[in-house]
Amino acid sequence: MTTLIDIAAPEEIVARLEPTLREYAPAAEAERRLAPEAMAAMVDAGVFRSLMPRAFGGMELDPLSALAMFESIARIDSAAGWLAANQSGIATLGALLPAEGSAEMFADPRAVCAGAWFPPGVAEPVQGGYRVSARWAFGSGCHYATWLTGQALVHENGAPRLGPDGNPEALIIFVRADEAEVLDGTWKTLGMRGTGSNDYRVNDVFVPDRRAWRIGPTAPPSGAYAGPLYRLGLWLVAPVNAAVALGIAQAAIDDFLALAAVKTPSYTQTGLADKPVVQERIARARAYVDAARASVHGAVGAAWESVQTAERLEMGLGIAVALAGSFAIEAATTAVDLVHASAGMTAIREEQRFQRYFRDVHTLSQHAFSSASRFESLGKLMLGRETDWVFYYL
C-alpha cells in the first residue's frame, strides 16, 4: 500500500489555495466548470485526499476538521468548496468495495472520483462482473475525474432482476473516466454553475466485481478503511453538503458587513448600517449560521466520539447527524435570503457576489441527500415507521 504523503494542515491548504481560487472563480462561473488552474491547485494541495485513507496516501482527517476546511473553501468559492467536499466524500465509498477494488482506484493519491447515482442504468451479468450501459446526471467535477461512479439495476432477459425482498437488485459501480463520455452543455442551472456537474454516460462497459457494490446492509469497514472515520458511513453526506452551504452563507454575511459600512441607499440620507431593519436582519442571519454550524458540529462530534469504539454508527446518532445537515442547509438559505433582502439593488448586479450566493445556496438546497424532503424521511424513523430513504439503513 501507499504510504502517507506529506500534506499541509487544512488551514495551510486553504491559505495557499485562496489566491488561485479567487482569481479563477469568475471563469468557473462563465465556463460552468472549475478552471483547470483551480482544479490543478486543489489536486496538488491534497484537498481531495482529506477523507482518503492514510494507507492510500490520504489525510484521513477527523470529520470536524474536514467540515471546517470545506466550509473555508466554500467561503472563497462555492464551486471549489462543493468539489472539495463532494470529491473527498466519494473517496470514502471505497469502503463499500472489495479491498482490491478500492486499492485499484485510490492507491493513486491523485485520484479524483466523481459522479452520482441517478437515474439507474442497466447492468448485465457476465463472467467476472457486469456489462453496464447508463446515462447519469449531476457528475460534479466529471471533466477532471479519473474515476466515475453510478448506479445500475441488474438485468436478466431484458428486465430488472428481483432480489429476495421483491425489489430490483441495484449496484453502485465505478468505471474508469476514460471509459465514459461527458456530455458537455447539460449543466444549465440557476446556481452552482462552476461545479461542472454535467451528465455522463457509458455504453456496454465491463465493470469487474471488485468495482461493484450490491446495495444493501454493509459490514463494518476493514483494511484501509478500518478507521473510525469510515464507520460514519453515508450519514456524513448531509453534514458535508451543509459545510458548503454554511461557507456560502458566511461569505454573504462577510460581504454584506463590508457593503453596509460604505453604502447609503438611493434617495435616502441614512447609511445602510444605520437602518434598523438591516440591523435586525443581519443579526438574525448570523444567528441562523452560528446555530446551524453548532448543530452540525455537535451532532457530528457526538457521532465521532461514538465510532471510536462502536463498529458502526447507531441509528439514533445517525438521525441527529442527518437532521443537523438538512437543518443547516435550510438555515444557511434563510441567512442568505436575509442578506439578499438587505443589500438592495447591489444584490442583483452580476459584478457583485450577492446574486451568486443567492443562486448557489438555493441550488445546493435541492440536493437529494440533504434537501427539505429528508425531514419527512427522518421523521418516519423517529416515529418507528419505515423510511423512504433506503440509505439510512445501510
Secondary structure as UniProt FT lines:
FT   HELIX           10..31
FT   HELIX           36..45
FT   HELIX           47..49
FT   TURN            50..51
FT   HELIX           54..56
FT   HELIX           63..76
FT   HELIX           78..91
FT   HELIX           92..96
FT   HELIX           99..106
FT   TURN            109..110
FT   STRAND          113..115
FT   STRAND          121..126
FT   TURN            127..128
FT   STRAND          129..139
FT   TURN            140..141
FT   HELIX           142..144
FT   STRAND          147..156
FT   TURN            157..158
FT   STRAND          159..160
FT   TURN            164..165
FT   STRAND          170..176
FT   HELIX           177..179
FT   STRAND          181..183
FT   TURN            184..185
FT   HELIX           193..195
FT   STRAND          198..208
FT   HELIX           209..211
FT   STRAND          212..214
FT   HELIX           223..225
FT   HELIX           228..236
FT   HELIX           237..260
FT   TURN            261..262
FT   TURN            266..267
FT   HELIX           272..274
FT   HELIX           276..306
FT   TURN            307..309
FT   HELIX           315..342
FT   HELIX           344..348
FT   TURN            350..351
FT   HELIX           354..364
FT   TURN            365..366
FT   TURN            368..370
FT   HELIX           373..382
FT   TURN            383..384
FT   HELIX           390..393
//
